């Protein structure tokens, strides 16, 4: 019986993934809308607690969202168009410098021709990949009106959703507490990660501007988006910017650009973010990499940007139920044997009281 359940579960998973891949055109704007709505609920509810009428609070938040989307669309549209136009020139310069490097290696005894490094080592392809990801994000923002309307309706439903849950569920209080805990964890993760990513993008943009690197704002936006992918996102964001700096302003300033990325990610990613991020909101490095591949395959480049928030949401949902908590532990970062044993041995009631405290 258990084997048949596993087979049915896997079959259902394949059907769901196939449906998601087929519905990418609708699913990507919806997920972006949900992402924006989760971020926007915090300022909207804060304004309501300060005495601002609900309709006015919603209007203020919507105006803020419109301003951000308009700014991003203008920045991405103009910068990506210009960058795509200059991309062949940058690729040729990178190719020329790569050939010089391979020639230098040949002179020092490394047979690069037998290793076929000129075919397997293509830094210019990284620039093309970065351009395609930015183009994909720009294409999604062409649906800005659809995204905005979806966010507005989600925010309108946010205030009434707990009442609907009470009417729908058989054990209202227990179910509602569990749901509110799930929503709280998701909002906490998204809010903290967004502020940290915004700080990362701003610092990178300012630093690259000081160094004179072209499209500094674009690389800052790239760093902001990829900072949602821990561990490897910062590396992916740094590589095209450092390559561009190498061919544009020289190796010395390119090294400074790389050092800037390193310092920002050590300070923000290893010091500031862990201080505010909950310990249960992490993922193992392997899960991060696999989720990047999976969501990128299902939803395209935008899925890569949303891969970790989506996986974190699934992890929080799994952690909210006793029978699926083991899956959440498997998705999480490394834990000591003592910590796992204490979590397993701790009664559900005591864990809930501790979480609420």
C-alpha positions as YAML, in Angstrom:
chain: A
units: angstrom
residues:
- id: 1
  name: UNK
  ca: [0.00, 0.00, 0.00]
- id: 2
  name: UNK
  ca: [2.82, 2.36, 0.87]
- id: 3
  name: UNK
  ca: [4.54, 1.65, -2.48]
- id: 4
  name: UNK
  ca: [1.39, 2.54, -4.39]
- id: 5
  name: UNK
  ca: [1.07, 5.79, -2.43]
- id: 6
  name: UNK
  ca: [4.64, 6.72, -3.35]
- id: 7
  name: UNK
  ca: [3.95, 5.95, -7.03]
- id: 8
  name: UNK
  ca: [0.74, 8.03, -6.98]
- id: 9
  name: UNK
  ca: [2.54, 10.91, -5.26]
- id: 10
  name: UNK
  ca: [5.37, 10.90, -7.82]
- id: 11
  name: UNK
  ca: [2.87, 10.71, -10.68]
- id: 12
  name: UNK
  ca: [0.92, 13.66, -9.25]
- id: 13
  name: UNK
  ca: [4.17, 15.61, -8.86]
- id: 14
  name: UNK
  ca: [5.09, 15.01, -12.51]
- id: 15
  name: UNK
  ca: [1.63, 16.12, -13.66]
- id: 16
  name: UNK
  ca: [1.78, 19.27, -11.51]
- id: 17
  name: UNK
  ca: [5.27, 20.19, -12.77]
- id: 18
  name: UNK
  ca: [4.21, 19.61, -16.39]
- id: 19
  name: UNK
  ca: [1.18, 21.83, -15.84]
- id: 20
  name: UNK
  ca: [3.33, 24.55, -14.27]
- id: 21
  name: UNK
  ca: [5.76, 24.44, -17.19]
- id: 22
  name: UNK
  ca: [2.91, 24.73, -19.67]
- id: 23
  name: UNK
  ca: [1.35, 27.64, -17.76]
- id: 24
  name: UNK
  ca: [4.58, 29.64, -17.39]
- id: 25
  name: UNK
  ca: [3.12, 32.67, -19.19]
- id: 26
  name: UNK
  ca: [0.43, 33.01, -16.51]
- id: 27
  name: UNK
  ca: [2.30, 31.54, -13.56]
- id: 28
  name: UNK
  ca: [5.35, 33.86, -13.62]
- id: 29
  name: UNK
  ca: [3.31, 37.13, -13.39]
- id: 30
  name: UNK
  ca: [1.15, 35.53, -10.67]
- id: 31
  name: UNK
  ca: [4.16, 34.51, -8.59]
- id: 32
  name: UNK
  ca: [5.70, 37.96, -8.98]
- id: 33
  name: UNK
  ca: [2.37, 39.47, -7.92]
- id: 34
  name: UNK
  ca: [2.24, 37.20, -4.86]
- id: 35
  name: UNK
  ca: [5.84, 38.14, -4.03]
- id: 36
  name: UNK
  ca: [5.01, 41.87, -4.23]
- id: 37
  name: UNK
  ca: [1.80, 41.38, -2.25]
- id: 38
  name: UNK
  ca: [3.63, 39.65, 0.61]
- id: 39
  name: UNK
  ca: [6.14, 42.51, 0.75]
- id: 40
  name: UNK
  ca: [3.37, 45.14, 0.57]
- id: 41
  name: UNK
  ca: [1.15, 43.76, 3.34]
- id: 42
  name: UNK
  ca: [3.60, 44.87, 6.05]
- id: 43
  name: UNK
  ca: [3.55, 48.62, 5.19]
- id: 44
  name: UNK
  ca: [-0.20, 48.51, 4.51]
- id: 45
  name: UNK
  ca: [-1.02, 46.97, 7.90]
- id: 46
  name: UNK
  ca: [1.47, 49.34, 9.57]
- id: 47
  name: UNK
  ca: [-0.35, 52.33, 8.11]
- id: 48
  name: UNK
  ca: [-3.67, 50.90, 9.28]
- id: 49
  name: UNK
  ca: [-2.33, 50.47, 12.82]
- id: 50
  name: UNK
  ca: [-1.28, 54.14, 12.76]
- id: 51
  name: UNK
  ca: [-4.88, 55.14, 12.13]
- id: 52
  name: UNK
  ca: [-4.80, 55.53, 8.34]
- id: 53
  name: UNK
  ca: [-8.08, 54.38, 6.74]
- id: 54
  name: UNK
  ca: [-7.82, 51.04, 4.92]
- id: 55
  name: UNK
  ca: [-8.62, 52.49, 1.49]
- id: 56
  name: UNK
  ca: [-6.05, 55.28, 1.89]
- id: 57
  name: UNK
  ca: [-3.39, 52.84, 3.17]
- id: 58
  name: UNK
  ca: [-4.01, 50.63, 0.13]
- id: 59
  name: UNK
  ca: [-3.78, 53.65, -2.18]
- id: 60
  name: UNK
  ca: [-0.44, 54.75, -0.65]
- id: 61
  name: UNK
  ca: [1.01, 51.26, -1.01]
- id: 62
  name: UNK
  ca: [-0.23, 50.93, -4.60]
- id: 63
  name: UNK
  ca: [1.32, 54.30, -5.52]
- id: 64
  name: UNK
  ca: [4.60, 53.07, -4.05]
- id: 65
  name: UNK
  ca: [4.40, 49.84, -6.06]
- id: 66
  name: UNK
  ca: [3.64, 51.77, -9.27]
- id: 67
  name: UNK
  ca: [6.64, 54.03, -8.64]
- id: 68
  name: UNK
  ca: [8.96, 51.06, -8.07]
- id: 69
  name: UNK
  ca: [7.70, 49.12, -11.13]
- id: 70
  name: UNK
  ca: [7.95, 52.25, -13.32]
- id: 71
  name: UNK
  ca: [11.48, 52.95, -12.13]
- id: 72
  name: UNK
  ca: [12.58, 49.35, -12.67]
- id: 73
  name: UNK
  ca: [10.92, 49.18, -16.10]
- id: 74
  name: UNK
  ca: [12.62, 52.40, -17.19]
- id: 75
  name: UNK
  ca: [15.98, 51.29, -15.81]
- id: 76
  name: UNK
  ca: [15.80, 47.79, -17.26]
- id: 77
  name: UNK
  ca: [14.34, 48.83, -20.59]
- id: 78
  name: UNK
  ca: [16.87, 51.54, -21.39]
- id: 79
  name: UNK
  ca: [19.93, 49.90, -19.84]
- id: 80
  name: UNK
  ca: [19.28, 46.40, -21.19]
- id: 81
  name: UNK
  ca: [18.62, 47.75, -24.67]
- id: 82
  name: UNK
  ca: [21.88, 49.68, -24.63]
- id: 83
  name: UNK
  ca: [23.78, 46.78, -23.06]
- id: 84
  name: UNK
  ca: [22.42, 44.31, -25.66]
- id: 85
  name: UNK
  ca: [23.54, 46.68, -28.42]
- id: 86
  name: UNK
  ca: [27.08, 46.86, -26.97]
- id: 87
  name: UNK
  ca: [27.20, 43.15, -26.05]
- id: 88
  name: UNK
  ca: [28.96, 41.96, -29.28]
- id: 89
  name: UNK
  ca: [31.69, 44.55, -28.73]
- id: 90
  name: UNK
  ca: [32.23, 43.44, -25.12]
- id: 91
  name: UNK
  ca: [32.19, 39.77, -26.15]
- id: 92
  name: UNK
  ca: [34.83, 40.40, -28.80]
- id: 93
  name: UNK
  ca: [37.05, 42.23, -26.30]
- id: 94
  name: UNK
  ca: [36.65, 39.39, -23.80]
- id: 95
  name: UNK
  ca: [37.45, 36.87, -26.53]
- id: 96
  name: UNK
  ca: [40.60, 38.79, -27.50]
- id: 97
  name: UNK
  ca: [41.81, 38.90, -23.90]
- id: 98
  name: UNK
  ca: [40.97, 35.21, -23.47]
- id: 99
  name: UNK
  ca: [43.08, 34.35, -26.53]
- id: 100
  name: UNK
  ca: [45.95, 36.41, -25.11]
- id: 101
  name: UNK
  ca: [45.65, 34.48, -21.83]
- id: 102
  name: UNK
  ca: [45.63, 31.14, -23.65]
- id: 103
  name: UNK
  ca: [48.66, 32.22, -25.68]
- id: 104
  name: UNK
  ca: [50.47, 33.12, -22.48]
- id: 105
  name: UNK
  ca: [49.64, 29.69, -21.04]
- id: 106
  name: UNK
  ca: [50.95, 28.04, -24.22]
- id: 107
  name: UNK
  ca: [54.23, 29.90, -23.85]
- id: 108
  name: UNK
  ca: [54.58, 28.60, -20.30]
- id: 109
  name: UNK
  ca: [54.17, 24.94, -21.18]
- id: 110
  name: UNK
  ca: [50.39, 24.31, -21.03]
- id: 111
  name: UNK
  ca: [48.99, 22.71, -24.17]
- id: 112
  name: UNK
  ca: [45.69, 24.59, -24.40]
- id: 113
  name: UNK
  ca: [44.92, 23.25, -27.88]
- id: 114
  name: UNK
  ca: [44.80, 19.63, -26.78]
- id: 115
  name: UNK
  ca: [42.59, 20.64, -23.84]
- id: 116
  name: UNK
  ca: [40.31, 22.62, -26.20]
- id: 117
  name: UNK
  ca: [40.17, 25.46, -23.71]
- id: 118
  name: UNK
  ca: [39.24, 27.95, -26.42]
- id: 119
  name: UNK
  ca: [35.95, 26.07, -26.85]
- id: 120
  name: UNK
  ca: [35.22, 25.03, -23.26]
- id: 121
  name: UNK
  ca: [36.30, 28.31, -21.63]
- id: 122
  name: UNK
  ca: [33.98, 31.03, -22.95]
- id: 123
  name: UNK
  ca: [33.67, 34.05, -20.63]
- id: 124
  name: UNK
  ca: [31.71, 35.89, -23.31]
- id: 125
  name: UNK
  ca: [28.92, 33.36, -22.88]
- id: 126
  name: UNK
  ca: [28.50, 34.52, -19.27]
- id: 127
  name: UNK
  ca: [27.81, 38.06, -20.50]
- id: 128
  name: UNK
  ca: [25.23, 36.67, -22.92]
- id: 129
  name: UNK
  ca: [23.57, 34.69, -20.12]
- id: 130
  name: UNK
  ca: [23.38, 37.83, -17.94]
- id: 131
  name: UNK
  ca: [21.84, 39.77, -20.83]
- id: 132
  name: UNK
  ca: [19.24, 37.03, -21.41]
- id: 133
  name: UNK
  ca: [18.26, 37.01, -17.72]
- id: 134
  name: UNK
  ca: [17.87, 40.79, -17.69]
- id: 135
  name: UNK
  ca: [15.89, 40.67, -20.95]
- id: 136
  name: UNK
  ca: [13.60, 38.04, -19.44]
- id: 137
  name: UNK
  ca: [12.98, 40.21, -16.39]
- id: 138
  name: UNK
  ca: [12.27, 43.17, -18.66]
- id: 139
  name: UNK
  ca: [9.79, 41.09, -20.66]
- id: 140
  name: UNK
  ca: [7.94, 40.17, -17.48]
- id: 141
  name: UNK
  ca: [7.66, 43.85, -16.55]
- id: 142
  name: UNK
  ca: [5.80, 44.46, -19.82]
- id: 143
  name: UNK
  ca: [2.91, 42.77, -17.96]
- id: 144
  name: UNK
  ca: [3.17, 45.46, -15.28]
- id: 145
  name: UNK
  ca: [-0.54, 46.34, -15.49]
- id: 146
  name: UNK
  ca: [-1.60, 42.71, -14.99]
- id: 147
  name: UNK
  ca: [0.86, 42.32, -12.10]
- id: 148
  name: UNK
  ca: [-0.34, 45.55, -10.47]
- id: 149
  name: UNK
  ca: [-4.03, 44.64, -10.70]
- id: 150
  name: UNK
  ca: [-3.33, 41.18, -9.26]
- id: 151
  name: UNK
  ca: [-1.39, 42.73, -6.36]
- id: 152
  name: UNK
  ca: [-4.26, 45.15, -5.63]
- id: 153
  name: UNK
  ca: [-6.82, 42.33, -5.47]
- id: 154
  name: UNK
  ca: [-4.50, 40.26, -3.28]
- id: 155
  name: UNK
  ca: [-4.09, 43.18, -0.86]
- id: 156
  name: UNK
  ca: [-7.87, 43.68, -0.79]
- id: 157
  name: UNK
  ca: [-8.29, 40.01, 0.15]
- id: 158
  name: UNK
  ca: [-5.48, 40.05, 2.74]
- id: 159
  name: UNK
  ca: [-7.56, 41.70, 5.48]
- id: 160
  name: UNK
  ca: [-10.54, 39.33, 5.05]
- id: 161
  name: UNK
  ca: [-8.56, 36.12, 4.56]
- id: 162
  name: UNK
  ca: [-8.38, 35.12, 8.27]
- id: 163
  name: UNK
  ca: [-12.19, 35.38, 8.53]
- id: 164
  name: UNK
  ca: [-12.57, 33.13, 5.49]
- id: 165
  name: UNK
  ca: [-10.21, 30.60, 7.07]
- id: 166
  name: UNK
  ca: [-12.25, 30.59, 10.28]
- id: 167
  name: UNK
  ca: [-15.41, 29.88, 8.33]
- id: 168
  name: UNK
  ca: [-13.73, 27.20, 6.17]
- id: 169
  name: UNK
  ca: [-11.81, 25.15, 8.72]
- id: 170
  name: UNK
  ca: [-13.30, 22.73, 11.18]
- id: 171
  name: UNK
  ca: [-10.99, 23.68, 14.08]
- id: 172
  name: UNK
  ca: [-10.73, 27.44, 13.52]
- id: 173
  name: UNK
  ca: [-8.38, 28.51, 16.29]
- id: 174
  name: UNK
  ca: [-5.77, 25.76, 15.93]
- id: 175
  name: UNK
  ca: [-5.80, 25.90, 12.14]
- id: 176
  name: UNK
  ca: [-5.70, 29.69, 12.10]
- id: 177
  name: UNK
  ca: [-2.77, 29.80, 14.53]
- id: 178
  name: UNK
  ca: [-0.84, 27.39, 12.33]
- id: 179
  name: UNK
  ca: [-1.68, 29.39, 9.19]
- id: 180
  name: UNK
  ca: [-0.75, 32.70, 10.82]
- id: 181
  name: UNK
  ca: [2.57, 31.21, 11.93]
- id: 182
  name: UNK
  ca: [3.24, 30.08, 8.36]
- id: 183
  name: UNK
  ca: [2.36, 33.51, 6.92]
- id: 184
  name: UNK
  ca: [4.45, 35.27, 9.57]
- id: 185
  name: UNK
  ca: [7.53, 33.20, 8.73]
- id: 186
  name: UNK
  ca: [7.11, 33.78, 4.98]
- id: 187
  name: UNK
  ca: [6.64, 37.54, 5.45]
- id: 188
  name: UNK
  ca: [9.65, 37.67, 7.78]
- id: 189
  name: UNK
  ca: [11.86, 35.90, 5.26]
- id: 190
  name: UNK
  ca: [10.69, 37.95, 2.26]
- id: 191
  name: UNK
  ca: [10.92, 41.28, 4.11]
- id: 192
  name: UNK
  ca: [14.40, 40.69, 5.55]
- id: 193
  name: UNK
  ca: [15.75, 39.24, 2.30]
- id: 194
  name: UNK
  ca: [14.32, 42.17, 0.30]
- id: 195
  name: UNK
  ca: [15.92, 44.82, 2.53]
- id: 196
  name: UNK
  ca: [19.25, 42.96, 2.55]
- id: 197
  name: UNK
  ca: [19.13, 42.52, -1.24]
- id: 198
  name: UNK
  ca: [18.27, 46.19, -1.69]
- id: 199
  name: UNK
  ca: [21.24, 47.23, 0.44]
- id: 200
  name: UNK
  ca: [23.49, 44.87, -1.53]
- id: 201
  name: UNK
  ca: [22.33, 46.25, -4.88]
- id: 202
  name: UNK
  ca: [22.72, 49.89, -3.80]
- id: 203
  name: UNK
  ca: [26.24, 49.40, -2.44]
- id: 204
  name: UNK
  ca: [27.34, 47.48, -5.55]
- id: 205
  name: UNK
  ca: [25.88, 50.14, -7.87]
- id: 206
  name: UNK
  ca: [27.62, 52.96, -5.98]
- id: 207
  name: UNK
  ca: [30.95, 51.10, -5.88]
- id: 208
  name: UNK
  ca: [30.89, 50.28, -9.61]
- id: 209
  name: UNK
  ca: [29.94, 53.87, -10.39]
- id: 210
  name: UNK
  ca: [32.98, 55.10, -8.42]
- id: 211
  name: UNK
  ca: [35.19, 52.69, -10.40]
- id: 212
  name: UNK
  ca: [33.70, 53.94, -13.69]
- id: 213
  name: UNK
  ca: [32.22, 50.61, -14.81]
- id: 214
  name: UNK
  ca: [29.51, 50.90, -17.47]
- id: 215
  name: UNK
  ca: [25.91, 50.06, -16.56]
- id: 216
  name: UNK
  ca: [26.56, 50.25, -12.81]
- id: 217
  name: UNK
  ca: [22.84, 50.61, -12.05]
- id: 218
  name: UNK
  ca: [22.11, 47.53, -14.14]
- id: 219
  name: UNK
  ca: [24.69, 45.47, -12.26]
- id: 220
  name: UNK
  ca: [23.29, 46.79, -8.98]
- id: 221
  name: UNK
  ca: [19.85, 45.59, -10.04]
- id: 222
  name: UNK
  ca: [21.38, 42.26, -11.06]
- id: 223
  name: UNK
  ca: [23.02, 41.94, -7.62]
- id: 224
  name: UNK
  ca: [19.71, 42.84, -5.93]
- id: 225
  name: UNK
  ca: [17.81, 40.14, -7.84]
- id: 226
  name: UNK
  ca: [20.40, 37.38, -7.47]
- id: 227
  name: UNK
  ca: [20.94, 38.08, -3.78]
- id: 228
  name: UNK
  ca: [17.70, 36.13, -3.22]
- id: 229
  name: UNK
  ca: [19.79, 33.08, -4.19]
- id: 230
  name: UNK
  ca: [22.19, 32.52, -1.25]
- id: 231
  name: UNK
  ca: [25.74, 31.21, -1.59]
- id: 232
  name: UNK
  ca: [25.94, 31.08, -5.39]
- id: 233
  name: UNK
  ca: [23.75, 34.05, -6.37]
- id: 234
  name: UNK
  ca: [26.40, 36.58, -5.38]
- id: 235
  name: UNK
  ca: [29.02, 34.77, -7.46]
- id: 236
  name: UNK
  ca: [26.75, 34.69, -10.52]
- id: 237
  name: UNK
  ca: [26.02, 38.41, -10.12]
- id: 238
  name: UNK
  ca: [29.70, 39.33, -9.75]
- id: 239
  name: UNK
  ca: [31.15, 37.45, -12.73]
- id: 240
  name: UNK
  ca: [29.68, 39.49, -15.66]
- id: 241
  name: UNK
  ca: [30.33, 42.82, -13.93]
- id: 242
  name: UNK
  ca: [33.96, 41.90, -13.18]
- id: 243
  name: UNK
  ca: [34.46, 40.65, -16.76]
- id: 244
  name: UNK
  ca: [33.07, 43.93, -18.10]
- id: 245
  name: UNK
  ca: [35.34, 45.89, -15.76]
- id: 246
  name: UNK
  ca: [38.33, 43.88, -16.99]
- id: 247
  name: UNK
  ca: [37.85, 44.84, -20.65]
- id: 248
  name: UNK
  ca: [36.63, 48.37, -19.93]
- id: 249
  name: UNK
  ca: [38.68, 49.85, -17.06]
- id: 250
  name: UNK
  ca: [41.52, 47.34, -16.76]
- id: 251
  name: UNK
  ca: [42.52, 44.43, -14.49]
- id: 252
  name: UNK
  ca: [43.39, 46.65, -11.50]
- id: 253
  name: UNK
  ca: [39.92, 48.20, -11.22]
- id: 254
  name: UNK
  ca: [38.36, 44.83, -12.06]
- id: 255
  name: UNK
  ca: [40.16, 43.42, -9.02]
- id: 256
  name: UNK
  ca: [38.77, 46.29, -6.96]
- id: 257
  name: UNK
  ca: [35.29, 45.53, -8.30]
- id: 258
  name: UNK
  ca: [35.68, 41.87, -7.31]
- id: 259
  name: UNK
  ca: [36.95, 42.94, -3.88]
- id: 260
  name: UNK
  ca: [33.89, 45.17, -3.49]
- id: 261
  name: UNK
  ca: [31.56, 42.23, -4.22]
- id: 262
  name: UNK
  ca: [33.51, 40.08, -1.76]
- id: 263
  name: UNK
  ca: [33.40, 42.64, 1.05]
- id: 264
  name: UNK
  ca: [29.70, 43.43, 0.55]
- id: 265
  name: UNK
  ca: [28.70, 39.79, 0.59]
- id: 266
  name: UNK
  ca: [30.85, 38.94, 3.60]
- id: 267
  name: UNK
  ca: [29.55, 41.90, 5.63]
- id: 268
  name: UNK
  ca: [25.90, 41.72, 4.56]
- id: 269
  name: UNK
  ca: [25.53, 38.01, 3.80]
- id: 270
  name: UNK
  ca: [27.61, 36.60, 6.65]
- id: 271
  name: UNK
  ca: [27.20, 39.22, 9.41]
- id: 272
  name: UNK
  ca: [24.10, 41.38, 9.00]
- id: 273
  name: UNK
  ca: [21.63, 38.95, 7.40]
- id: 274
  name: UNK
  ca: [22.16, 36.00, 9.80]
- id: 275
  name: UNK
  ca: [21.61, 38.38, 12.72]
- id: 276
  name: UNK
  ca: [18.02, 39.09, 11.66]
- id: 277
  name: UNK
  ca: [17.13, 35.97, 9.67]
- id: 278
  name: UNK
  ca: [15.54, 33.16, 11.65]
- id: 279
  name: UNK
  ca: [17.64, 30.02, 12.05]
- id: 280
  name: UNK
  ca: [14.83, 27.91, 10.60]
- id: 281
  name: UNK
  ca: [14.70, 29.93, 7.38]
- id: 282
  name: UNK
  ca: [17.88, 28.56, 5.82]
- id: 283
  name: UNK
  ca: [18.48, 25.98, 3.11]
- id: 284
  name: UNK
  ca: [21.36, 23.61, 2.51]
- id: 285
  name: UNK
  ca: [23.76, 24.56, -0.28]
- id: 286
  name: UNK
  ca: [22.77, 21.47, -2.29]
- id: 287
  name: UNK
  ca: [19.06, 22.34, -2.04]
- id: 288
  name: UNK
  ca: [19.81, 25.93, -3.14]
- id: 289
  name: UNK
  ca: [21.63, 24.67, -6.23]
- id: 290
  name: UNK
  ca: [18.99, 22.06, -7.10]
- id: 291
  name: UNK
  ca: [16.14, 24.54, -6.59]
- id: 292
  name: UNK
  ca: [17.94, 26.98, -8.90]
- id: 293
  name: UNK
  ca: [18.09, 24.33, -11.62]
- id: 294
  name: UNK
  ca: [14.54, 23.08, -11.04]
- id: 295
  name: UNK
  ca: [12.72, 26.42, -10.95]
- id: 296
  name: UNK
  ca: [14.90, 27.75, -13.76]
- id: 297
  name: UNK
  ca: [13.86, 24.80, -15.90]
- id: 298
  name: UNK
  ca: [10.17, 25.14, -15.01]
- id: 299
  name: UNK
  ca: [9.76, 28.94, -15.08]
- id: 300
  name: UNK
  ca: [12.79, 30.19, -17.02]
- id: 301
  name: UNK
  ca: [15.25, 32.88, -15.86]
- id: 302
  name: UNK
  ca: [12.66, 34.52, -13.58]
- id: 303
  name: UNK
  ca: [12.18, 31.14, -11.92]
- id: 304
  name: UNK
  ca: [15.88, 31.17, -11.07]
- id: 305
  name: UNK
  ca: [15.43, 34.51, -9.30]
- id: 306
  name: UNK
  ca: [12.38, 33.22, -7.40]
- id: 307
  name: UNK
  ca: [13.80, 29.73, -6.78]
- id: 308
  name: UNK
  ca: [14.91, 30.20, -3.18]
- id: 309
  name: UNK
  ca: [11.86, 32.21, -2.00]
- id: 310
  name: UNK
  ca: [9.62, 29.50, -3.48]
- id: 311
  name: UNK
  ca: [11.65, 26.70, -1.86]
- id: 312
  name: UNK
  ca: [11.77, 28.55, 1.46]
- id: 313
  name: UNK
  ca: [7.97, 28.89, 1.34]
- id: 314
  name: UNK
  ca: [7.63, 25.16, 0.73]
- id: 315
  name: UNK
  ca: [10.04, 24.47, 3.62]
- id: 316
  name: UNK
  ca: [8.06, 26.68, 6.01]
- id: 317
  name: UNK
  ca: [4.84, 24.94, 4.96]
- id: 318
  name: UNK
  ca: [6.41, 21.53, 5.57]
- id: 319
  name: UNK
  ca: [7.76, 22.65, 8.94]
- id: 320
  name: UNK
  ca: [4.30, 23.78, 10.07]
- id: 321
  name: UNK
  ca: [3.02, 20.16, 10.23]
- id: 322
  name: UNK
  ca: [4.43, 17.40, 12.43]
- id: 323
  name: UNK
  ca: [4.13, 14.65, 9.79]
- id: 324
  name: UNK
  ca: [6.14, 16.64, 7.19]
- id: 325
  name: UNK
  ca: [8.67, 18.30, 9.52]
- id: 326
  name: UNK
  ca: [11.31, 15.71, 8.62]
- id: 327
  name: UNK
  ca: [11.24, 16.98, 5.02]
- id: 328
  name: UNK
  ca: [11.80, 20.53, 6.24]
- id: 329
  name: UNK
  ca: [14.82, 19.33, 8.25]
- id: 330
  name: UNK
  ca: [16.20, 17.59, 5.12]
- id: 331
  name: UNK
  ca: [15.87, 20.83, 3.13]
- id: 332
  name: UNK
  ca: [17.51, 22.94, 5.84]
- id: 333
  name: UNK
  ca: [21.17, 23.63, 6.55]
- id: 334
  name: UNK
  ca: [23.39, 21.22, 8.44]
- id: 335
  name: UNK
  ca: [22.29, 20.56, 12.01]
- id: 336
  name: UNK
  ca: [24.12, 18.89, 14.84]
- id: 337
  name: UNK
  ca: [22.88, 15.51, 16.03]
- id: 338
  name: UNK
  ca: [22.07, 17.00, 19.44]
- id: 339
  name: UNK
  ca: [19.93, 19.77, 17.89]
- id: 340
  name: UNK
  ca: [17.96, 17.35, 15.73]
- id: 341
  name: UNK
  ca: [17.42, 15.00, 18.67]
- id: 342
  name: UNK
  ca: [16.14, 17.82, 20.86]
- id: 343
  name: UNK
  ca: [13.72, 18.95, 18.17]
- id: 344
  name: UNK
  ca: [12.44, 15.40, 17.66]
- id: 345
  name: UNK
  ca: [12.06, 14.76, 21.39]
- id: 346
  name: UNK
  ca: [10.35, 18.06, 22.17]
- id: 347
  name: UNK
  ca: [6.56, 17.74, 22.50]
- id: 348
  name: UNK
  ca: [4.43, 19.59, 19.98]
- id: 349
  name: UNK
  ca: [2.71, 21.72, 22.60]
- id: 350
  name: UNK
  ca: [5.97, 22.89, 24.14]
- id: 351
  name: UNK
  ca: [7.42, 23.68, 20.69]
- id: 352
  name: UNK
  ca: [4.37, 25.74, 19.79]
- id: 353
  name: UNK
  ca: [4.53, 27.67, 23.07]
- id: 354
  name: UNK
  ca: [8.24, 28.32, 22.55]
- id: 355
  name: UNK
  ca: [7.66, 29.51, 18.96]
- id: 356
  name: UNK
  ca: [4.90, 31.85, 20.10]
- id: 357
  name: UNK
  ca: [7.09, 33.21, 22.86]
...
